[in-house]
């Protein structure tokens, strides 16, 4: 039902009845109440499924060459340092920037090419993300960790808020189960619970509007013609005799 065409085409479904749309809205509302926030589930594209997008090639010597442009940029920076702002002004500007941020959209990518997307407030901590994942993963009994890339960095400080972590307005993190030392096997089953996976695509069904009538249907539909009321004699235009006419 959904292809790889542009986003404005992906929202077109073959047939979505009003009943199906209402059912999708009801299931999304139930999931929102159960998990405490809106979540989306969709398949990860093959181009971005793996985090190994960093080249292993070493930089050449020309990369580290100090150019004239670099010299002037450093000189300009030193001139600006003479007019450093006070800590009070910097804190005020930072507080103003932070107050304008109201949403942190986090996408969690799983090994089985599924992505879970959820929204958080910038003041919430990483613990809120881990709490949500504990509710939706297929094996909450297995220890897991999250990391960002590049470079690969594991998220360990769960008391850090999303704004301080640089997750505003959005971020992508990767999910992995911890494998004990000496254990060659790893969990290869589904990452998310079946109930969560079934939410895939429901937001598009819920947003689908009723299809517009086709030209054939419009042509066959009975047309309504307004009734024409008979003009009263008093409303008829009176004949005026011209002055030049003599009887």
NUTISE-582126 format. One line per field, with one value per residue (C-alpha): residue number from 1; residue in one letter; y, z, x. Coordinates in nm, 2 decimals. Example, Ala and Ser with C-alpha at 12.3 -4.5 7.8 and 13.67 -1.06 7.14 Angstrom:
BEGIN
n 1  2 .
res A  S .
yy -0.45  -0.11 .
zz 0.78  0.71 .
xx 1.23  1.37 .
// end
This chain:
BEGIN
n 1  2  3  4  5  6  7  8  9  10  11  12  13  14  15  16  17  18  19  20  21  22  23  24  25  26  27  28  29  30  31  32  33  34  35  36  37  38  39  40  41  42  43  44  45  46  47  48  49  50  51  52  53  54  55  56  57  58  59  60  61  62  63  64  65  66  67  68  69  70  71  72  73  74  75  76  77  78  79  80  81  82  83  84  85  86  87  88  89  90  91  92  93  94  95  96  97  98  99  100  101  102  103  104  105  106  107  108  109  110  111  112  113  114  115  116  117  118  119  120  121  122  123  124  125  126  127  128  129  130  131  132  133  134  135  136  137  138  139  140  141  142  143  144  145  146  147  148  149  150  151  152  153  154  155  156  157  158  159  160  161  162  163  164  165  166  167  168  169  170  171  172  173  174  175  176  177  178  179  180  181  182  183  184  185  186  187  188  189  190  191  192  193  194  195  196  197  198  199  200  201  202  203  204  205  206  207  208  209  210  211  212  213  214  215  216  217  218  219  220  221  222  223  224  225  226  227  228  229  230  231  232  233  234  235  236  237  238  239  240  241  242  243  244  245  246  247 .
res X  X  X  X  X  X  X  X  X  X  X  X  X  X  X  X  X  X  X  X  X  X  X  X  X  X  X  X  X  X  X  X  X  X  X  X  X  X  X  X  X  X  X  X  X  X  X  X  X  X  X  X  X  X  X  X  X  X  X  X  X  X  X  X  X  X  X  X  X  X  X  X  X  X  X  X  X  X  X  X  X  X  X  X  X  X  X  X  X  X  X  X  X  X  X  X  X  X  X  X  X  X  X  X  X  X  X  X  X  X  X  X  X  X  X  X  X  X  X  X  X  X  X  X  X  X  X  X  X  X  X  X  X  X  X  X  X  X  X  X  X  X  X  X  X  X  X  X  X  X  X  X  X  X  X  X  X  X  X  X  X  X  X  X  X  X  X  X  X  X  X  X  X  X  X  X  X  X  X  X  X  X  X  X  X  X  X  X  X  X  X  X  X  X  X  X  X  X  X  X  X  X  X  X  X  X  X  X  X  X  X  X  X  X  X  X  X  X  X  X  X  X  X  X  X  X  X  X  X  X  X  X  X  X  X  X  X  X  X  X  X  X  X  X  X  X  X .
yy 0.00  0.23  0.27  0.46  0.76  1.11  1.18  1.35  1.03  0.79  0.91  0.79  0.46  0.23  0.23  0.36  0.37  0.61  0.32  0.20  0.56  0.58  0.24  0.35  0.66  0.45  0.22  0.51  0.67  0.35  0.32  0.68  0.61  0.28  0.41  0.77  0.94  0.92  0.66  0.57  0.25  0.20  0.01  0.16  0.23  0.01  0.32  0.42  0.09  0.04  0.30  0.22  0.52  0.65  0.61  0.42  0.60  0.82  1.18  1.30  1.55  1.82  1.79  1.91  2.19  2.54  2.77  3.15  3.13  2.94  3.21  3.49  3.30  3.24  3.61  3.72  3.49  3.64  3.99  3.88  3.73  4.09  4.15  3.84  3.83  3.80  3.47  3.63  3.73  3.39  3.22  3.45  3.38  3.01  3.01  3.20  2.95  2.66  2.81  2.82  2.44  2.24  1.91  1.64  1.38  1.06  0.78  0.44  0.21  -0.17  -0.45  -0.59  -0.27  -0.13  0.23  0.35  0.73  0.91  1.27  1.40  1.73  1.87  1.89  1.51  1.28  0.98  0.77  0.85  0.70  0.38  0.35  0.36  0.10  -0.13  -0.12  -0.19  -0.42  -0.79  -0.90  -0.65  -0.91  -0.89  -0.60  -0.35  -0.03  0.27  0.44  0.72  0.73  0.85  0.79  0.51  0.64  0.46  0.65  0.59  0.90  0.85  1.17  1.39  1.58  1.57  1.94  1.90  1.58  1.76  1.57  1.88  1.91  1.55  1.26  0.91  0.64  0.27  -0.02  -0.33  -0.61  -0.66  -1.00  -1.15  -1.22  -1.57  -1.60  -1.62  -1.62  -1.31  -1.26  -1.26  -1.25  -0.96  -0.64  -0.50  -0.65  -0.77  -0.52  -0.24  -0.36  -0.37  0.01  0.04  0.27  0.35  0.72  0.74  0.55  0.79  1.09  0.96  1.18  1.06  1.02  1.29  1.19  1.09  1.28  0.98  0.98  1.35  1.31  1.04  1.21  1.38  1.75  1.98  2.26  2.54  2.60  2.89  3.09  3.25  3.62  3.81  4.05  4.33  4.25  4.27  4.56  4.84  4.97  5.34  5.54  5.76  6.13  6.15  5.90  6.07  5.88 .
zz 0.00  0.06  -0.20  -0.21  -0.39  -0.25  0.08  -0.07  -0.27  0.02  0.19  -0.09  0.00  -0.23  -0.02  0.33  0.46  0.73  0.96  0.91  0.98  1.30  1.41  1.35  1.55  1.83  1.84  1.84  2.12  2.32  2.26  2.37  2.69  2.75  2.68  2.79  2.46  2.08  1.91  1.55  1.41  1.06  0.86  0.84  0.49  0.38  0.32  0.68  0.85  0.97  1.16  0.97  0.75  0.86  0.63  0.76  0.53  0.69  0.60  0.37  0.47  0.27  0.52  0.81  0.61  0.77  0.50  0.48  0.52  0.85  0.97  0.90  1.07  1.38  1.39  1.37  1.65  1.87  1.81  1.92  2.24  2.35  2.39  2.58  2.72  3.09  3.24  3.33  2.97  2.83  3.08  2.99  2.62  2.68  2.89  2.61  2.35  2.57  2.63  2.26  2.23  2.31  2.15  2.12  1.85  1.92  1.66  1.80  1.53  1.60  1.45  1.26  1.05  1.25  1.39  1.69  1.70  2.01  2.12  2.46  2.63  2.62  3.00  3.03  3.10  2.92  3.19  3.02  2.69  2.86  3.05  2.72  2.56  2.85  2.78  2.41  2.34  2.30  2.56  2.85  3.07  2.86  2.94  2.65  2.58  2.34  2.15  1.90  1.60  1.46  1.66  1.85  2.20  2.45  2.65  3.02  3.20  3.24  3.44  3.15  2.99  2.61  2.56  2.73  2.54  2.21  2.12  2.04  1.81  1.72  1.73  1.61  1.86  1.81  2.02  2.11  2.36  2.59  2.52  2.83  2.79  2.67  2.51  2.14  2.09  2.07  2.07  1.70  1.75  1.70  1.87  1.95  2.09  1.83  1.96  1.90  1.55  1.46  1.50  1.18  0.93  1.14  1.16  0.78  0.79  1.06  0.86  0.54  0.43  0.24  -0.13  -0.36  -0.60  -0.95  -1.25  -1.35  -1.02  -1.03  -1.38  -1.27  -0.95  -0.97  -1.00  -0.80  -0.99  -0.79  -0.83  -1.03  -0.88  -1.10  -1.11  -0.97  -1.19  -0.95  -1.00  -1.38  -1.54  -1.61  -1.97  -1.98  -2.27  -2.43  -2.45  -2.83  -2.88  -2.95  -2.95 .
xx 0.00  0.29  0.58  0.90  0.75  0.77  0.60  0.30  0.23  0.29  -0.02  -0.24  -0.40  -0.59  -0.91  -0.96  -1.31  -1.42  -1.47  -1.10  -0.98  -1.18  -1.05  -0.69  -0.75  -0.89  -0.59  -0.34  -0.53  -0.52  -0.15  -0.10  -0.28  -0.09  0.26  0.22  0.31  0.25  0.47  0.53  0.66  0.79  1.05  1.40  1.53  1.82  2.04  2.02  1.96  2.32  2.52  2.84  2.84  3.18  3.47  3.77  4.01  4.27  4.29  4.57  4.84  4.66  4.37  4.58  4.75  4.71  4.58  4.56  4.19  4.24  4.48  4.23  3.95  4.17  4.27  3.90  3.82  4.09  3.95  3.61  3.76  3.83  3.46  3.37  3.02  2.97  2.85  2.52  2.46  2.56  2.33  2.04  2.09  2.11  1.79  1.61  1.72  1.61  1.27  1.20  1.26  0.95  1.00  1.27  1.19  1.39  1.42  1.53  1.66  1.66  1.86  1.56  1.52  1.24  1.24  1.04  0.98  0.86  0.84  0.98  1.00  1.36  1.36  1.29  1.58  1.72  1.55  1.22  1.35  1.47  1.14  0.95  1.17  1.12  0.75  0.77  1.06  1.00  1.24  1.24  1.41  1.73  1.97  2.01  2.19  2.16  2.43  2.48  2.71  2.95  3.16  2.99  2.91  2.70  2.44  2.52  2.41  2.04  2.00  2.10  1.81  1.75  1.85  2.18  2.25  2.19  1.88  1.68  1.50  1.57  1.82  1.88  1.99  2.06  1.94  2.15  2.12  2.41  2.59  2.76  3.13  3.20  2.85  2.88  2.51  2.29  1.92  1.80  1.42  1.19  1.29  0.94  0.63  0.37  0.12  0.36  0.46  0.09  0.08  0.29  0.12  -0.18  -0.10  -0.13  -0.47  -0.59  -0.50  -0.65  -0.94  -1.25  -1.18  -1.30  -1.58  -1.46  -1.58  -1.79  -1.97  -2.02  -2.18  -2.42  -2.52  -2.86  -2.84  -3.06  -3.23  -3.37  -3.74  -3.84  -4.12  -4.37  -4.33  -4.62  -4.81  -4.72  -4.35  -4.37  -4.20  -4.45  -4.48  -4.39  -4.53  -4.27  -4.33  -4.30  -4.58  -4.91  -5.23 .
// end
